[in-house]
Amino acid sequence: MSAIITDQLRILTAKNFVASATSSFNSYYSFVGLTNASDYSSTWESNPPAPKDSFDQENDYWDTMIALKKIKASDVNQVVKKITWSSGTTYDMYRHDISITKTSKPSGATSLYSSNYYVVNSDYKVYICLQNGTDPENPEGRPSLDEPTFTDLEPKPAGDSGDGYIWKYLYTIKPTDVMKFDAIDFIPVPKNWTTSAENSEIVSNASLENNQIKIVTITNRGVGIGTANKIYTNVPIKGDGEGAKVTIVVNNDSEVETVTVSEGGSNYTYGTIDLLSGGVPTGTVIPTFDVIIPPKGGHGADIYRELGANSVLIFSRIENDIENPDFIIGNKIARIGIVENPESYNSTSLLNIDKASAVYALKLNGTGYETATFVPNSRFTQTISTGTTAVGRVISYDNNTGVLKYWQDKSLVGFNTNGSQNASPTYGINLNRFTSSVGTGGTTFINGTNLYIDTNFIGISTSINNRTYNLGQSFVNGISNPEVKKYSGNIIYVDNRPSITRSKSQKEDIKVILQF
């Protein structure tokens, strides 16, 4: 038994994901992490390994996570592949019958959505190609010479070159959407197509047209068709719809020169030209035509169905914010991802702040904290009681505030990145937490130096030399937990990347494409 999952299910899944990601009942975040990529692979920078999808690996994504950025409703959009108009290119045309047995021309695509049947022009206007110059002499179409720029609702040629193209204007991408959702290989489609006032004229026009036929192509011009140089009008298109008619022009050689839709009719799902009823002599070789059936509701009725919007782009902008410094500088990041419905630290409530730290932090004090050096990704320790040590890995250290950000993962207690375990890890098999309440034999000093956990410090900001520094996360007795509950929610996307080092002047635009 043969079966398929149709493209319409993929489009529906994309729509449903957008609805979920923009719902007030859910909370989606992008995240960055993994400062120590070289520990995982010596060739990471030239060839990052594919992410692994397992529960164990998901824990590692959390353990190496640095910070999260809230994904807002305005940051999520359905997208379609980008096909940029270029002079001299032969595009496919919209057809209702493209399949593995009737491929698109000239691309050879076996489905409509994999063919090149629409374009975006230099002004970010989007058009569907209804006719690409196809005729018996050019069965694969002709090069496009005139860039479409009009915004009329009725299909028409783009210029006077005679390239044979007929274009239908669909929409213009808004400047704000260009900034967020225009990507190398994708362009956005408008949100809320059928309900937005911006699209109402196009949608209303499609509704009034009600599946009008726009294009008929000639597949065989015929031979000996009645009187030469004659025009036949009101030739009916028969099918399950009604009212469609064409005008047929016979040339000097008694062949069909052109066929033009004069009345589009309505409600067609199939159609054929009735030459006999239209008074057109069939000749010694009967001419043949293809009646192109528009998408359900007509062109422009459902932009997602018409263009095959089965992908979603999620946008995040990561900036260095002095008021909320959750995203580290001076160290590397080599992983980005998306997590659905993470929870706030030590809570069952969904995380719902704009930016959130995913790391632990210590507020240090002591002689020389302003000049102290903590090498990124190196280990540091605290003796919390006799024979018991807490160990962490450095993410960043701020000499101005004395804030040391760090993570703790199972690599610190003997597990290797490949999952194997050392028999005798340096600091034992227990992953002890740093503490301001040490036991017998313990100390608040870090690395056995003069730097110690400032157990008197409480709050989210500190004032130094008449300047207030926001620390991004709240401290109690010199220790801060992450703002997000680790291992909560669902990590739904992970991308391993060559490492980049973040600097004070740096910002990153993250654009994640989810294809369904």
Secondary structure, DSSP 8 states (H G I E B T S, - for coil): ------HHHHHHHHHHHHHHHT-TT--EEEEEE-S-GGGT-TTTTTS------SHHHHHHHHHTEEEEEE--GGGEEEEEE--B--TT-------S--BTTB--TTT--SSGGGS--EEE-TTSEEEEEEEES-BTTBTT-----S------SS-B-SSSS---EEEEEEEE--HHHHHHH--SSEEE--SSTTT-GGGHHHHHHHHHHSS---EEEEEE--B--SSSSEEEEEEEEEESSEEEEEEEEE-TTSSEEEEEEEEEEE--SSEEE-TTTTT----SB--EEEEE---TT-TTS-HHHHHT--EEEEEEEEE--TT---S-SSSEEEEEEEEES-BBTTSSSB--SSEEE-SEEEEEESTTTTT----TT-EEEEEEETTEEEEEEEEEEETTTTEEEEE--GGGGTB-TTS-B-SS-TT-S--B---SS--TT--SBSTTSS-EE-TT--EEEEEETTEEEEEEEEEBTTEE--SB-TT-SEEEEEEEEEEEE--TT-EEEEEEEEE-
